[in-house]
Amino acid sequence: MYSEKVMDHFKNPRNMGEIENASGVGTVGNAKCGDIMRIFLDIDDNGIIQDVKFKTFGCGAAVATSSMATELVKGKNVQEALQVTNKAVMEALDGLPPVKVHCSLLAEEAIHAALWDYAEKNGIKIEGLEKPKNDISEGEEEEEY
């Protein structure tokens, strides 16, 4: 069901924890599944992400996507980090089951939320960054039973 990479990032998550006095912190959740993801960014004066940590409350796929997302943005500049999509996270993990795709969306939104927080704290605008949703289930079609 899960790829070896997903299992590896779940069992051995990279960059877990938090950064005190982070440059940007983004928290997003999905009310439907109960997952909550928080990403902490340490961004230097040149706009380079020097360190990134995460705390995630959720399923194994949520932990794995958090871990992979931190790996994908570490060392990148703000603009490059903004380009990390849920699709890139899924590809880096060799795929996710269809019912777990929302976890990769959570990772993308958490990065965007942390970048938004960074931009607000520094009074800057990041080209292409839109205000993130706190709950990624917002706007999803309600399933009929």
N, C-alpha and C positions, 0 to 999 in steps of 0.2 A: 504494500500500500504506500509506504513512504520510501523515498530514495535513501541511499546510504548517507548522502550529504545531509539530508534533513535529520536523520537519526543522529549523526555525528554532532551537528550544531545543537540538537536538543540535549544530548547526553553531556556534551562538552561545550557549553555556550561560551562564545568569545565576548569580551568587553562587558561582562555583567557587572552591575554596580551603579554607583552614581558619582557625579563630579560636583564637589562643593564649589560654589560660586561659578557655576557653568555660564558660558557665554549665551547659551540658549537652551531652554528646556521645553519639550513638547510632550503633551499627554493627550492621547486619543483612546477611544474605546469603541466597542460595538455592543450596544445594549442587547441585541438579539442573542449573542453568544456569551456575553459576559467578559470577553477579553479586554484587558486594559494594558496599554503599552506606553512607557515613558522613555524618551530619549534625551540624553544630556550631551551637549556639544561644547567643546573647548576650542574656540576659534581665535587664532592669533591676529595681529594687526594687519597682516597681509591677506586676511580672509581665508586662511588655510585651516582645515579642521585637524588640530593637533591630537585631540583625543575625543573619544566618543564612548559612552556607556549606556546601558539600558537596564530597565527594570520592567518585567512583564508579568502580569497575572493572567494566565490563560493556559490553553492546551499546548501540547508539544510543538505543533506547527507554529503557534504564535511565538514561542520561545526561539525556535529555529529561524523564523523570518526576522525576528529582532536581531539575533546574533549575526546573521548574514548581512542585514542592512548596515549594521555598524562596520562590518568589514569593508563593505562597498564604499562607504563615505570617508573612512579614515584616510587622512593624507590628501584628500581632494579639496579644491577650493569650493566656496559657497555655491557658485554657479554649477559646477560639476555635480555637487551633492544634490542640487535641485533636480538634476536630470535622472537620478536614480528612481526608476519606476517599480511598481509592483511586479511588472513583467521581468525586469532585470533581476529582481530578488528571486523570483520563481526559477528563472533560467539558471542562476548561480547555484540554486539548490537542486538542480536536475528535476524540477517540476514538483507540483503539489496536487493532491487529489482535488477534484472540482469543488467538493464541499469545504475545502480549506483555503481556497483562493482569497477569501476575505482577509485572511491573516497577512497576506502579502500587501494588501491594500492598507491595512493597519500600519505596517512598517513604513510604507511610502508616506502616509499622512503624518505619522509621528515625526519623520525627518522634516517634513514641511512645517509642522507645528513648531519644532525646535528652531528652524531657520526663521520663522515668523517672529518668534520670541526674541531671537538675536537681533533681527532688523529693528524691532520696536525698541529694544533696550538701547540701541545705538543710533536711533533716529535716521535709519537708512532705508532705502527701497531696494529690494532684490528683484531684478527684472524677471518677470514671468511667475513670481510667487504670488499666489492668491491666499486669502485668509482661509486657513484649514478648518475642517469640521471637527468638533469635539467628539462626535459620535458618527462613525462611518456608516451606520445603518440608516442615517437620515437620507431621505430621498430614494431609498430602495423601495421597490414595489412590495406592498404587503402581500403575503401569500394567503390565498383563500383556502379555507378548510371545508 
